């Protein structure tokens, strides 16, 4: 698991048009790897809207090597072809 600061792009930015909640399970893309993951929101955050910034815990549901200083994983909506 890792903690990450997330900015959720908006529909006007060409991406997300709906909110998500804790336990959201997007696809994470890291170079050539495509891994399902889980987003856990802090207890005080009930919903994340497009345009929001939030610190969340990310869990990749399959092992993948990550190194500090390299490109971070990015999320992909499970129902669309655009990154979230």
C-alpha positions in Angstrom: 0.0 0.0 0.0 1.1 3.6 -0.5 -0.3 7.0 0.3 -0.8 9.4 -2.5 -2.0 12.9 -3.2 -4.6 12.6 -5.9 -6.0 15.3 -8.2 -9.1 14.1 -10.0 -9.4 15.6 -13.5 -12.7 17.0 -14.5 -15.0 16.4 -17.5 -13.9 19.8 -18.9 -10.3 18.4 -18.7 -11.4 15.5 -20.8 -11.8 12.9 -18.2 -14.0 12.1 -15.2 -17.6 13.3 -14.9 -18.8 11.3 -11.8 -17.7 11.1 -8.1 -16.2 8.1 -6.4 -16.2 6.7 -2.9 -13.8 4.7 -0.7 -13.1 1.2 -2.0 -13.2 2.5 -5.6 -11.3 -0.1 -7.8 -9.8 1.6 -10.9 -7.1 0.3 -13.2 -3.5 1.6 -12.5 -1.1 1.9 -15.3 2.7 1.8 -14.8 4.7 1.8 -18.0 3.4 -1.5 -19.5 1.7 -3.0 -16.4 -2.1 -2.7 -16.0 -3.1 -3.6 -12.4 -6.4 -3.4 -10.7 -6.2 -1.5 -7.4 -8.2 -0.1 -4.6 -8.5 3.5 -3.4 -9.2 4.0 0.3 -10.3 7.5 1.4 -9.6 8.9 4.8 -12.5 8.4 7.2 -13.4 12.1 7.1 -13.7 12.1 3.3 -17.0 10.6 2.2 -16.9 11.4 -1.6 -14.4 12.6 -4.1 -15.7 14.8 -6.9 -14.0 15.7 -10.2 -11.6 18.6 -9.6 -10.9 17.5 -6.0 -7.5 17.0 -4.4 -7.4 14.2 -1.8 -4.8 12.2 0.1 -5.7 8.5 -0.2 -4.3 5.1 0.4 -3.7 3.1 -2.8 -3.5 -0.7 -2.8 -2.4 -2.6 -5.9 -4.1 -6.0 -6.0 -1.1 -7.7 -7.7 2.5 -7.3 -6.9 4.5 -4.8 -9.0 7.9 -3.2 -8.4 7.8 0.6 -7.7 10.9 2.8 -7.2 11.1 6.2 -5.6 11.8 8.9 -8.2 10.2 7.0 -11.1 6.9 7.8 -12.8 4.1 7.2 -10.4 1.2 4.9 -11.3 -1.9 6.6 -12.8 -5.5 5.5 -12.5 -7.8 4.6 -15.3 -11.6 4.6 -14.9 -13.0 1.1 -15.1 -15.8 2.2 -17.4 -14.0 4.5 -19.8 -10.8 4.8 -21.8 -9.6 8.0 -20.1 -7.3 8.4 -17.1 -8.8 9.6 -13.9 
